[in-house]
């Protein structure tokens, strides 16, 4: 047998696993083409040369109540790798760690596990700074509206600070092309703002990596309104190690940082692969967020065996506006209610009249969900395998017709049975699928 090594268990039990395959199978593993891991010295160099702004220690001079917004556990950003250096920067400006607040941008994702947060933020900062986990349903204050009519309800800790900066990563995201940059601000907004952003008038980029869209421009306005102009953007390799750091004025550097992601994480589409494997590390904290890494299996041919690998320590997980694991009809009703909440009465009446018209289906036939490069994304996950490596984690219910197993041998038996008349199979493995951009030719390793 031949083996490949992958990682699993982000933030909880991060470790290597091995998948075995018969020797005569053509197994291709598409790792990102990222630079070497940054040393502490190189990280300091980057912090000393931010784009379009002075270093943090100068920005912080004379400030008394600084706030650092960090993305939450659903993102693999290794905040702990730069937080000690940020505390040094604040210390140089005369601000002790106990005066620094760290706001976890949880959006609608609910409570965050403190054990995992300590690992993400780092023990020193977690113990010395004031840690606040954002709650999108409590005490958010309205501070204005954008030109897209989005109401900006924000966590009061942001308004009570005299310096706001952020730490986040840039990952593929189906509504804005890539996350990161101003999207970090979304994680500290109130529920009304978040619902309006997702269910208002913005159109999804439908699986492409286009950052020139109204959703992104709306977020830029929000970031300016709440004073989030300084962000430390981290890029990681397939094992979650820091390989790139860009800091300073994110409005200026974001396009370049997004281009870095698009190039470094490029991978080919699975095309004619008989077996497609998407390892959902480093977003495999739960089923809800591992779905960010399912584009490879959605792009597989109809006859391919589709496999996702995910530790999913938190089980099903939670998302306040995109719940997973429930009845599909209930999810559709939930989405309809949220969309209607962003509309006025006239818009609702017009939509009802249009949808009740006997000609509506003929005039507006359903459109396929198009991916990049002309590939059609499969909406259904029925029949997909979910391999959960052995270990402590919350159970998963039966979902979407997915076959869930903790035994890799069961997956291999299914593949061999399906292709009983074939000796050699083509296998495409995406070792860190939530990071990967399936548009460009990727590296074979």
For each residue, the residues with C-beta under 8 A, 3 or more apart:
1: 20 21 22 23
2: 20 21 22 23 25 27
3: 18 19 20 21
4: 18 19 21 27 29 429 431
5: 16 17 18
6: 16 17 18 19 279 281 309 429 431
7: 10 14 15 16 17 238 239 240 279 281 282 431 432
8: 13 14 15 16 17 279 281 284 309 310 311 389
9: 12 13 14 15 281 284 311 313 389 391
10: 7 14 76 240 281 282 283 284 285 311
11: 14 73 113 116 119 120 285 313
12: 9 113 115 116 285 311 313 393
13: 8 9 311 313 391 392
14: 7 8 9 10 11 240
15: 7 8 9
16: 5 6 7 8
17: 5 6 7 8 309 389
18: 3 4 5 6
19: 3 4 6 277 309 408 429
20: 1 2 3 408 412
21: 1 2 3 4 25 27 412 427
22: 1 2 25 416
23: 1 2
24: 423 424
25: 2 21 22 424 425 426 427
26: 424 425 426 427
27: 2 4 21 427 429
28: 426 427 428 429 444
29: 4 429 431 444 445
30: 267 268 428 429 430 431 436 442 443 444 445
31: 238 431 432 443 445
32: 237 238 264 265 266 267 432 435 436
33: 263 264 266 442 443
34: 235 236 237 238 243 244 264 265
35: 243 244 264
36: 243
37: 237 241 242 243
38: 42 43 46 242 243 244 245
39: 42 43
40: 43 44 85
41: 44 45
42: 38 39 45 46
43: 38 39 40 46 47 81 82 85 242 245
44: 40 41 47 48 85
45: 41 42 48 49
46: 38 42 43 49 245 246 247
47: 43 44 50 55 56 82 85 86 89 232 245 247
48: 44 45 55
49: 45 46 55
50: 47 53 54 55 56 230 247 248 249
51: 246 247 248 249 252 253
52: 248 249 252 253
53: 50 59 229 230 248 249
54: 50 58 59
55: 47 48 49 50 58 59 89
56: 47 50 59 60 86 89 90 93 165 230 247
57: 60 61 89 90 92 93
58: 54 55 61 93
59: 53 54 55 56 63 93 163 165 230
60: 56 57 63 66 89 90 93 95 163
61: 57 58 93 94
62: 93
63: 59 60 66 93 95 162 163
64: 95 99 162
65: 99 101 160 161 162 163
66: 60 63 90 95 99 100 101 161 162 163 164 165
67: 100 101 102 103 157 158 161 163 164 165
68: 86 100 101 102 103 129 165 166 167
69: 102 103 105 158 164 165 166 167 168 184 185 187 188 228
70: 77 79 102 103 104 105 120 121 166 167 168
71: 74 75 77 79 105 167 168 169 184 187
72: 75 104 105 106 107 109 112 187
73: 11 109 112 113 116 117 120 285
74: 71 109 283 285 286 289 317
75: 71 72 168 169 171 179 283
76: 10 169 171 236 240 282 283 434 435
77: 70 71 120 167 168 169 234 236
78: 81 82 120 234 236 240 241 242
79: 70 71 82 83 120 121 122 167 234
80: 83 119 120 121 122 123 125
81: 43 78 122 234 242
82: 43 47 78 79 85 86 167 232 234 242 245
83: 79 80 86 87 121 122 124 125 167
84: 87 88 122 124 125
85: 40 43 44 47 82 88 89
86: 47 56 68 82 83 89 90 167 232
87: 83 84 90 91 97 100 124 125 128 129
88: 84 85 91 92
89: 47 55 56 57 60 85 86 92 93
90: 56 57 60 66 86 87 93 95 96 97 100
91: 87 88 94 95 96 97
92: 57 88 89
93: 56 57 58 59 60 61 62 63 89 90
94: 61 91
95: 60 63 64 66 90 91 99 100
96: 90 91 99 100
97: 87 90 91 100 124 125 128 129
98: 128 129 130
99: 64 65 66 95 96
100: 66 67 68 87 90 95 96 97 125 128 129 130
101: 65 66 67 68 129 130 131 132 157 161
102: 67 68 69 70 121 125 129 130 131 132
103: 67 68 69 70 132 134 155 157 158 188
104: 70 72 112 117 131 132 133 134 187
105: 69 70 71 72 134 166 168 184 185 186 187 188
106: 72 109 110 111 112 133 134 135 136 187
107: 72 134 136 186 187 189 194 320
108: 136 191 194 319 320 321
109: 72 73 74 106 112 317 318 319 320
110: 106 318 320
111: 106 133
112: 72 73 104 106 109 116 117 133
113: 11 12 73 116 117 314
114: 117 118
115: 12 118 119
116: 11 12 73 112 113 119 120 285
117: 73 104 112 113 114 120 121 126 131 133
118: 114 115 121 122 123 126
119: 11 80 115 116
120: 11 70 73 77 78 79 80 116 117
121: 70 79 80 83 102 117 118 125 126 131
122: 79 80 81 83 84 118 125 126
123: 80 118 126 127
124: 83 84 87 97 127 128
125: 80 83 84 87 97 100 102 121 122 128 129
126: 117 118 121 122 123 129 131
127: 123 124
128: 87 97 98 100 124 125
129: 68 87 97 98 100 101 102 125 126
130: 98 100 101 102
131: 101 102 104 117 121 126
132: 101 102 103 104 155 157
133: 104 106 111 112 117
134: 103 104 105 106 107 155 187 188
135: 106 138 139
136: 106 107 108 140 189 190 191 194 320
137: 140 190 191
138: 135
139: 135 155 156
140: 136 137 153 154 155 156 189 190 191 193
141: 153 154 156 159
142: 151 152 153
143: 152 153 154 159 225 226
144: 152 225
145: 149 150 151 152
146: 149 150 152 218 221 222 225
147: 221
148: 200 201 202 214 217 218 221
149: 145 146 196 200
150: 145 146 193 196 197 200 218 221 222
151: 142 145 192 193 196
152: 142 143 144 145 146 189 193 222 225 226
153: 140 141 142 143 189 190 191 192 193
154: 140 141 143 158 159 188 189 190 193 226
155: 103 132 134 139 140 158 159 188 189
156: 139 140 141 159 160
157: 67 101 103 132 160 161 188
158: 67 69 103 154 155 161 164 188 226 227 228
159: 141 143 154 155 156 226
160: 65 156 157
161: 65 66 67 101 157 158 164 227
162: 63 64 65 66
163: 59 60 63 65 66 67
164: 66 67 69 158 161 226 227 228 229 230
165: 56 59 66 67 68 69 228 230 231 232
166: 68 69 70 105 184 185 228 230 231 232 250
167: 68 69 70 71 77 79 82 83 86 231 232 234
168: 69 70 71 75 77 105 179 180 181 183 184 231 232 233 234
169: 71 75 76 77 179 180 233 234 235 236
170: 178 179 180 181 233 235 254 257 258 260 261
171: 75 76 178 179 180 261 283 292 434 435
172: 177 178 179 209 261 265 292 295 434 435 436 437
173: 176 177 178 179 183 292
174: 204 205 206 207
175: 198 202 204 205 215
176: 173 179 183 205 211 213 215 216 219
177: 172 173 205 208 209 210 211 212 213 216 258
178: 170 171 172 173 181 209 211 258 261 262
179: 75 168 169 170 171 172 173 176 183
180: 168 169 170 171 183 184 231 233 254 257 258
181: 168 170 178 184 216 219 220 223 231 233 250 251 254 257 258
182: 185 216 219 220 222 223 228 250 251 254
183: 168 173 176 179 180 186 187 216 219
184: 69 71 105 166 168 180 181 187 188 223 228 231
185: 69 105 166 182 188 189 219 222 223 226 228
186: 105 107 183 189 193 194 197 219 222
187: 69 71 72 104 105 106 107 134 183 184
188: 69 103 105 134 154 155 157 158 184 185 226
189: 107 136 140 152 153 154 155 185 186 193 194 197 222
190: 136 137 140 153 154 193 194
191: 108 136 137 140 153 194 195 320 321
192: 151 153 195 196
193: 140 150 151 152 153 154 186 189 190 196 197 222
194: 107 108 136 186 189 190 191 197 198 320 321
195: 191 192 198 199 321 338 341 342
196: 149 150 151 192 193 199 200 342
197: 150 186 189 193 194 200 202 215 218 219
198: 175 194 195 202 321 322 338
199: 195 196 321 335 338 339 341 342
200: 148 149 150 196 197 342
201: 148 214
202: 148 175 197 198 213 214 215 218
203: 213 214 215
204: 174 175
205: 174 175 176 177 208 209 210 213 215
206: 174 369 370 371
207: 174 295 369 370 371 372 377
208: 177 205 371 372 439
209: 172 177 178 205 258 262 372 437 439
210: 177 205 213
211: 176 177 178 216 254 255 258
212: 177 216
213: 176 177 202 203 205 210 216 217
214: 148 201 202 203 217 218
215: 175 176 197 202 203 205 218 219
216: 176 177 181 182 183 211 212 213 219 220
217: 148 213 214 220 221
218: 146 148 150 197 202 214 215 221 222
219: 176 181 182 183 185 186 197 215 216 222 223
220: 181 182 216 217 223 224 251
221: 146 147 148 150 217 218 224 225
222: 146 150 152 182 185 186 189 193 218 219 225 226
223: 181 182 184 185 219 220 226 228 229 250 251
224: 220 221 227 228 229 251
225: 143 144 146 152 221 222
226: 143 152 154 158 159 164 185 188 222 223
227: 158 161 164 224
228: 69 158 164 165 166 182 184 185 223 224 231
229: 53 164 223 224 249 250 251
230: 50 53 56 59 164 165 166 247 248 249 250
231: 165 166 167 168 180 181 184 228 247 250
232: 47 82 86 165 166 167 168 245 246 247
233: 168 169 170 180 181 245 246 247 250 253 254 257
234: 77 78 79 81 82 167 168 169 242 244 245
235: 34 169 170 242 243 244 245 257 260 261 264
236: 34 76 77 78 169 239 240 241 242 243 282 435
237: 32 34 37 240 241 243
238: 7 31 32 34 431 432 435
239: 7 236
240: 7 10 14 76 78 236 237 282
241: 37 78 236 237
242: 37 38 43 78 81 82 234 235 236 245
243: 34 35 36 37 38 235 236 237 264
244: 34 35 38 234 235 260 264
245: 38 43 46 47 82 232 233 234 235 242
246: 46 51 232 233 253 256 257 260
247: 46 47 50 51 56 230 231 232 233
248: 50 51 52 53 230 252 253
249: 50 51 52 53 229 230 252 253
250: 166 181 182 223 229 230 231 233 253 254 257
251: 181 182 220 223 224 229 254
252: 51 52 248 249
253: 51 52 233 246 248 249 250 256 257
254: 170 180 181 182 211 233 250 251 257 258
255: 211 258 259
256: 246 253 259 260
257: 170 180 181 233 235 246 250 253 254 260 261
258: 170 177 178 180 181 209 211 254 255 261 262
259: 255 256 262 263
260: 170 235 244 246 256 257 263 264
261: 170 171 172 178 235 257 258 264 265 435 437
262: 178 209 258 259 265 266 437 439 440
263: 33 259 260 266 440
264: 32 33 34 35 235 243 244 260 261
265: 32 34 172 261 262 432 435 436 437
266: 32 33 262 263 436 437 439 440 441 442
267: 30 32 296 430 436 437 438 440 442
268: 30 271 428 438 440 441 442
269: 299 373 375 438 439
270: 273 276 296 299 300 301 304 428
271: 268 301
272: 301 426
273: 270 276 300 301 304 426 427 428
274: 303 304 305 419 422 425 426 427
275: 304 305 307 415 425 426 427 428
276: 270 273 296 297 299 300 304 305 306 307 427 428 430
277: 19 296 307 308 309 427 428 429 430
278: 293 294 295 296 297 306 307 308 309 430 433
279: 6 7 8 284 293 308 309 310 429 430 431 432 433
280: 283 284 290 291 292 293 294 308 309 310 433 434
281: 6 7 8 9 10 284 293 309 310 311 431 432 434
282: 7 10 76 236 240 432 434 435
283: 10 74 75 76 171 280 289 290 292 293 434
284: 8 9 10 279 280 281 289 290 293 309 310 311 312
285: 10 11 12 73 74 116 289 290 312 313 314 317
286: 74 289 290 312 313 314 315 316 317 318
287: 290 291 310 312 315 316 317 324 325 386 396 399
288: 291 316 317 318 319 322 323 324 325
289: 74 283 284 285 286 292 317 319
290: 280 283 284 285 286 287 293 294 308 310 312 434
291: 280 287 288 294 324
292: 171 172 173 280 283 289 434
293: 278 279 280 281 283 284 290 296 308 310 430 432 433 434 436
294: 278 280 290 291 297 298 308 381 433
295: 172 207 278 298 299 371 377 433 436 438
296: 267 270 276 277 278 293 299 300 428 430 433 436 438
297: 276 278 294 300 306 307 308 378 381 384
298: 294 295 371 377 378 379 381
299: 269 270 276 295 296 371 375 377 378 438
300: 270 273 276 296 297 304 306 378
301: 270 271 272 273 304
302: 378
303: 274
304: 270 273 274 275 276 300 301
305: 274 275 276 385 414 415 418
306: 276 278 297 300 381 383 384 385
307: 275 276 277 278 297 384 385 386 387 411
308: 277 278 279 280 290 293 294 297 384 385 386 387
309: 6 8 17 19 277 278 279 280 281 284 386 387 389
310: 8 279 280 281 284 287 290 293 386 387 388
311: 8 9 10 12 13 281 284 388 389 391 393
312: 284 285 286 287 290 315 317 388 393 394 396
313: 9 11 12 13 285 286 391 392 393 394
314: 113 285 286 317 393 394
315: 286 287 312 393 394 395 396
316: 286 287 288 324 325 394 396 397 399
317: 74 109 285 286 287 288 289 312 314 324
318: 109 110 286 288 323
319: 108 109 288 289 322 323 324
320: 107 108 109 110 136 191 194 323
321: 108 191 194 195 198 199 338
322: 198 288 319
323: 288 318 319 320 326 331 334
324: 287 288 291 316 317 319 399
325: 287 288 316 396 397 399
326: 323 330 331
327: 330 331
328: 331 332 400
329: 332 333
330: 326 327 333 334
331: 323 326 327 328 334 335
332: 328 329 335 336
333: 329 330 336 337
334: 323 330 331 337 338
335: 199 331 332 338 339
336: 332 333 339 340
337: 333 334 340 341
338: 195 198 199 321 334 335 341 342
339: 199 335 336 342 343
340: 336 337 343 348
341: 195 199 337 338
342: 195 196 199 200 338 339
343: 339 340 347 348 351
344: 347 348
345: 348 349
346: 349 350
347: 343 344 350 351
348: 340 343 344 345 351 352
349: 345 346 352 353
350: 346 347 353 354
351: 343 347 348 354 355
352: 348 349 355 356
353: 349 350 356 357
354: 350 351 357 360
355: 351 352 360
356: 352 353 360
357: 353 354 360 363
358:
359: 362 363
360: 354 355 356 357 363 364
361: 364 365
362: 359 365
363: 357 359 360
364: 360 361
365: 361 362
366:
367: 370
368: 376 377
369: 206 207 376 377 379
370: 206 207 367 374 375 376 377
371: 206 207 208 295 298 299 374 375 376 377 438
372: 207 208 209 375 438 439
373: 269 438 439
374: 370 371
375: 269 299 370 371 372
376: 368 369 370 371
377: 207 295 298 299 368 369 370 371
378: 297 298 299 300 302 381
379: 298 369
380: 383 400 401
381: 294 297 298 306 378 384 400 401 402
382: 400 401 402
383: 306 380 401 402 403
384: 297 306 307 308 381 400 402 403
385: 305 306 307 308 402 403 404 405 411 414
386: 287 307 308 309 310 396 402 403 404 405
387: 307 308 309 310 405 406 408 411
388: 310 311 312 393 396 404 405 406
389: 8 9 17 309 311 406
390: 406
391: 9 13 311 313
392: 13 313
393: 12 311 312 313 314 315 388
394: 312 313 314 315 316
395: 315
396: 287 312 315 316 325 386 388 399 404
397: 316 325
398: 402 404
399: 287 316 324 325 396 402 404
400: 328 380 381 382 384
401: 380 381 382 383
402: 381 382 383 384 385 386 398 399
403: 383 384 385 386 414
404: 385 386 388 396 398 399
405: 385 386 387 388 408 410 411
406: 387 388 389 390
407: 410 411
408: 19 20 387 405 411 412
409: 412 413
410: 405 407 413 414
411: 307 385 387 405 407 408 414 415
412: 20 21 408 409 415 416
413: 409 410 416 417
414: 305 385 403 410 411 417 418
415: 275 305 411 412 418 419 425
416: 22 412 413 419 420
417: 413 414 420
418: 305 414 415
419: 274 415 416 422 425
420: 416 417
421:
422: 274 419 425
423: 24
424: 24 25 26
425: 25 26 274 275 415 419 422
426: 25 26 28 272 273 274 275
427: 21 25 26 27 28 273 274 275 276 277
428: 28 30 268 270 273 275 276 277 296
429: 4 6 19 27 28 29 30 277 279
430: 30 267 276 277 278 279 293 296 433 436
431: 4 6 7 29 30 31 238 279 281
432: 7 31 32 238 265 279 281 282 293 435 436
433: 278 279 280 293 294 295 296 430 436
434: 76 171 172 280 281 282 283 290 292 293
435: 32 76 171 172 236 238 261 265 282 432
436: 30 32 172 265 266 267 293 295 296 430 432 433 442
437: 172 209 261 262 265 266 267 440
438: 267 268 269 295 296 299 371 372 373
439: 208 209 262 266 269 372 373
440: 262 263 266 267 268 437
441: 266 268
442: 30 33 266 267 268 436
443: 30 31 33
444: 28 29 30
445: 29 30 31
